[in-house]
Amino acid sequence: MSGRDGGRRIAVLGGAGGIGRVLVADLIARGDEAIVLDLPASLERHPLETRTIGIDVHDEASIAAAVKELAEAAPNIDGFVNLVGYNNRIQPLAETATDYFDDIIAVNLRGLFLATKAILPLLSDGAGAVLLASGLGQYIRPGFGSYAASKAGVIALGKTFALETAPRLRVNIVAPGAVDTAFLRGGTGRSDESAEPDIPVDAYAANLPLKRLAQPEDVVGPIRFLLGPDSRYMTGQVLWVNGGAYMP
C-alpha cells in the first residue's frame, strides 16, 4: 500500500454511521478514495459524496453480493475498516430476551466476522484493516452484557485474523468508550438520532479522567494511524480510546 496518507482506496463498512461519516470525510480530505458499505436505510438517511454499496450483514447473500460489487468496482483495495455494531437496550442479562441477544451477536459478531472474512482477500499486500470493538468488550459494566459479549468476540476475532493473515496483511482493533453519535440513541438507521442518549452523559463524563465524552474525531485519529505507515509494525493490537476510563 501507499507509504503515506492520500491516494489510497479504503473500504469502510458502516461508513454512514456517526464515526463512519467523519472517517470518510477525513479520508477524502486527505486525498484517499473511500468506498462505503452500509445498510440501505442508513445510506438513504445520510447521503455520501462517494461510492456506496448497500449491505445487510444479517444476510450472507447480501454480504456476498456487496463484496462482489466491491471487487468489481474497486480492485487493489489498500485498507479496510469494519465499524459494524449496535446496541439499543441497557438491561441486566437476567431480563434480556433471547431474540435480542441473538440479534446483537448476529450483527456485531457474526456479521462482522462474515464481512471481514469476505473482504480481507480483496486487500492488496501490505494493507491494513481495522475492526471496531468497544471498551465494554473487556471493561465489563452492568446492563451491557449482550453488547459486551459481542465486542469481546470482535477482539478475539481481530487477533485471530491478524495471526492468520500475517505477514501479508495487518489487522488491528480500536476499542472506544462512549462516543457522542447516534449509537448512544440506538444506532444510525435504527433510531431517532435527535433523541436523548441512553446513558447519563454528564455523569459519565464527570467520572472520566479527561472529563468529556468522546467525539467521532477522537476515534478517527487512531483508525487513521492503524491504516497508515506509522503503524507498519503493529498487528493484532487493541487501541483503547476512552478518555482514561479503562487502563489495561
C-alpha positions as CSV (number, residue, x, y, z in Angstrom):
1,M,0.0,0.0,0.0
2,S,1.0,3.6,-0.2
3,G,3.7,4.7,2.2
4,R,1.6,7.8,3.2
5,D,-1.9,9.1,3.6
6,G,-3.5,10.0,0.3
7,G,-4.0,8.2,-2.9
8,R,-5.3,5.0,-1.3
9,R,-8.6,3.1,-1.8
10,I,-10.2,2.4,1.6
11,A,-13.4,0.3,2.1
12,V,-15.4,1.4,5.1
13,L,-18.2,-0.9,6.3
14,G,-20.6,1.1,8.5
15,G,-19.4,4.3,6.8
16,A,-22.8,6.0,7.1
17,G,-22.7,5.9,10.9
18,G,-21.6,8.6,13.2
19,I,-17.9,7.6,13.3
20,G,-18.0,6.4,9.8
21,R,-19.1,9.7,8.2
22,V,-16.4,11.6,10.0
23,L,-13.8,8.9,9.0
24,V,-14.9,9.0,5.3
25,A,-14.8,12.8,5.2
26,D,-11.3,12.7,6.7
27,L,-10.0,10.2,4.3
28,I,-11.4,12.1,1.3
29,A,-10.0,15.4,2.6
30,R,-6.5,13.7,2.7
31,G,-6.7,12.5,-0.9
32,D,-7.9,8.9,-0.3
33,E,-10.9,7.3,-2.1
34,A,-13.5,5.9,0.3
35,I,-16.0,3.2,-0.6
36,V,-18.8,2.9,1.9
37,L,-20.8,-0.2,2.6
38,D,-23.8,0.1,4.9
39,L,-27.5,-0.6,5.3
40,P,-29.6,0.9,2.5
41,A,-31.7,2.8,5.1
42,S,-28.5,4.4,6.6
43,L,-27.2,5.3,3.2
44,E,-30.5,7.0,2.3
45,R,-30.6,8.9,5.6
46,H,-27.0,10.1,5.2
47,P,-26.1,10.5,1.5
48,L,-22.4,10.5,1.0
49,E,-20.4,12.0,-1.9
50,T,-18.5,8.8,-2.6
51,R,-19.2,5.4,-4.0
52,T,-21.7,3.5,-1.8
53,I,-22.8,-0.2,-1.7
54,G,-25.8,-1.4,0.2
55,I,-25.3,-4.4,2.6
56,D,-27.1,-6.1,5.4
57,V,-24.7,-8.2,7.5
58,H,-27.6,-10.3,8.8
59,D,-27.8,-11.9,5.4
60,E,-24.9,-13.9,3.9
61,A,-26.4,-13.4,0.4
62,S,-26.4,-9.7,0.8
63,I,-22.7,-9.8,2.0
64,A,-21.7,-11.9,-1.0
65,A,-23.5,-9.6,-3.4
66,A,-22.0,-6.4,-1.8
67,V,-18.5,-7.9,-1.8
68,K,-18.8,-9.0,-5.4
69,E,-19.8,-5.4,-6.3
70,L,-16.9,-4.1,-4.3
71,A,-14.4,-6.4,-6.0
72,E,-15.7,-5.4,-9.5
73,A,-15.7,-1.7,-8.7
74,A,-12.5,-1.4,-6.7
75,P,-9.6,-3.7,-7.4
76,N,-6.5,-3.2,-5.3
77,I,-8.1,-2.1,-2.0
78,D,-5.5,-0.5,0.3
79,G,-7.3,-0.6,3.6
80,F,-10.5,-1.8,5.3
81,V,-12.4,-0.5,8.3
82,N,-15.2,-2.5,9.8
83,L,-17.4,-0.4,12.1
84,V,-20.4,-2.8,12.3
85,G,-22.2,-2.8,15.6
86,Y,-25.3,-1.6,17.5
87,N,-26.9,-1.7,21.0
88,N,-30.3,-0.2,21.9
89,R,-31.1,-1.7,25.2
90,I,-29.4,-1.3,28.6
91,Q,-30.7,-4.1,30.8
92,P,-29.5,-6.9,33.1
93,L,-28.7,-10.2,31.4
94,A,-31.5,-11.8,33.5
95,E,-34.0,-9.6,31.8
96,T,-32.5,-9.9,28.3
97,A,-34.7,-11.6,25.7
98,T,-33.2,-14.4,23.7
99,D,-34.1,-12.7,20.4
100,Y,-32.3,-9.5,21.4
101,F,-29.2,-11.4,22.5
102,D,-29.2,-13.4,19.3
103,D,-29.6,-10.2,17.1
104,I,-26.7,-8.4,18.8
105,I,-24.5,-11.4,18.2
106,A,-25.8,-11.8,14.7
107,V,-24.9,-8.2,13.7
108,N,-21.9,-7.3,16.0
109,L,-20.1,-10.6,15.9
110,R,-21.3,-12.9,13.2
111,G,-21.9,-10.1,10.7
112,L,-18.6,-8.6,11.4
113,F,-16.9,-12.0,11.0
114,L,-18.6,-12.8,7.7
115,A,-18.0,-9.4,6.1
116,T,-14.3,-9.3,7.3
117,K,-13.7,-12.8,6.1
118,A,-15.1,-11.9,2.7
119,I,-13.3,-8.6,2.3
120,L,-9.8,-9.3,3.6
121,P,-8.9,-11.4,0.5
122,L,-9.6,-8.3,-1.7
123,L,-6.9,-6.2,0.1
124,S,-3.6,-5.5,-1.5
125,D,-0.4,-7.0,0.1
126,G,0.7,-4.8,3.0
127,A,-2.7,-3.3,3.6
128,G,-4.1,-2.6,7.0
129,A,-7.5,-3.5,8.4
130,V,-9.2,-2.0,11.5
131,L,-12.1,-3.6,13.4
132,L,-14.1,-1.6,15.8
133,A,-14.7,-3.2,19.2
134,S,-15.5,-1.5,22.5
135,G,-14.0,-0.9,25.9
136,L,-17.0,-2.9,27.1
137,G,-15.5,-5.9,25.5
138,Q,-13.1,-6.1,28.4
139,Y,-14.1,-3.4,30.9
140,I,-17.4,-5.0,31.9
141,R,-20.2,-2.8,33.2
142,P,-23.8,-3.8,34.2
143,G,-26.5,-3.6,31.7
144,F,-24.4,-4.2,28.6
145,G,-23.9,-8.0,28.7
146,S,-25.1,-8.8,25.2
147,Y,-23.1,-6.0,23.6
148,A,-20.0,-6.7,25.8
149,A,-20.0,-10.4,24.8
150,S,-20.2,-9.5,21.1
151,K,-17.4,-7.0,21.3
152,A,-15.2,-9.3,23.3
153,G,-15.7,-11.7,20.4
154,V,-14.6,-9.0,18.0
155,I,-11.3,-8.5,19.9
156,A,-10.7,-12.3,19.7
157,L,-11.6,-12.4,16.0
158,G,-9.4,-9.4,15.2
159,K,-6.4,-11.0,16.9
160,T,-7.0,-14.3,15.1
161,F,-7.4,-12.6,11.7
162,A,-4.1,-10.8,12.5
163,L,-2.2,-14.1,13.1
164,E,-3.8,-15.9,10.2
165,T,-3.3,-13.2,7.5
166,A,0.2,-12.1,8.6
167,P,2.6,-11.2,7.1
168,R,0.5,-10.2,4.0
169,L,-1.9,-8.0,6.0
170,R,-2.1,-6.2,9.3
171,V,-5.3,-6.4,11.4
172,N,-5.8,-4.2,14.5
173,I,-8.6,-3.2,16.7
174,V,-9.9,0.1,18.1
175,A,-12.0,-0.1,21.2
176,P,-13.6,3.2,22.2
177,G,-15.6,4.2,25.2
178,A,-18.9,6.1,24.7
179,V,-18.8,8.3,21.7
180,D,-21.4,11.1,21.1
181,T,-23.1,9.7,18.0
182,A,-26.4,8.1,17.1
183,F,-25.0,4.9,18.6
184,L,-26.0,6.3,22.0
185,R,-29.5,6.6,20.8
186,G,-29.9,3.2,19.3
187,G,-27.8,3.4,16.1
188,T,-27.8,5.0,12.7
189,G,-30.8,3.9,10.7
190,R,-32.3,2.2,13.8
191,S,-33.4,5.2,16.0
192,D,-34.3,8.8,16.3
193,E,-30.8,10.3,16.1
194,S,-32.0,13.6,17.7
195,A,-33.3,11.8,20.8
196,E,-31.6,11.9,24.2
197,P,-28.8,9.5,24.7
198,D,-29.4,6.2,26.5
199,I,-26.7,7.0,29.1
200,P,-26.5,9.9,31.6
201,V,-23.8,11.8,29.6
202,D,-22.9,14.4,32.2
203,A,-22.4,11.8,34.9
204,Y,-20.5,9.6,32.6
205,A,-18.1,12.4,31.5
206,A,-17.6,13.6,35.1
207,N,-16.1,10.2,36.0
208,L,-13.6,10.2,33.2
209,P,-10.0,11.5,33.7
210,L,-10.4,13.6,30.6
211,K,-13.8,14.9,31.8
212,R,-15.6,14.8,28.4
213,L,-17.5,12.4,26.1
214,A,-15.6,11.3,23.1
215,Q,-16.4,12.9,19.7
216,P,-16.1,10.9,16.4
217,E,-12.8,12.7,15.6
218,D,-11.3,11.2,18.7
219,V,-11.8,7.7,17.3
220,V,-11.0,8.6,13.6
221,G,-7.4,9.6,14.5
222,P,-6.5,6.1,15.9
223,I,-8.2,4.4,13.0
224,R,-6.2,6.5,10.6
225,F,-3.0,5.7,12.4
226,L,-3.7,2.0,12.2
227,L,-4.4,2.2,8.5
228,G,-1.2,4.1,7.8
229,P,2.5,3.6,7.5
230,D,3.3,4.8,11.1
231,S,1.8,1.5,12.4
232,R,3.5,-0.7,9.9
233,Y,5.0,-2.9,12.7
234,M,1.7,-3.4,14.6
235,T,-0.8,-6.2,14.1
236,G,-3.2,-7.9,16.5
237,Q,-3.2,-4.9,18.8
238,V,-6.1,-3.1,20.6
239,L,-6.1,0.7,21.0
240,W,-8.3,1.7,23.9
241,V,-9.8,5.1,23.2
242,N,-11.8,6.1,26.3
243,G,-10.6,9.2,27.9
244,G,-8.8,7.2,30.6
245,A,-11.8,5.2,31.8
246,Y,-10.1,1.9,31.3
247,M,-6.3,1.5,31.5
248,P,-5.3,-2.2,30.9
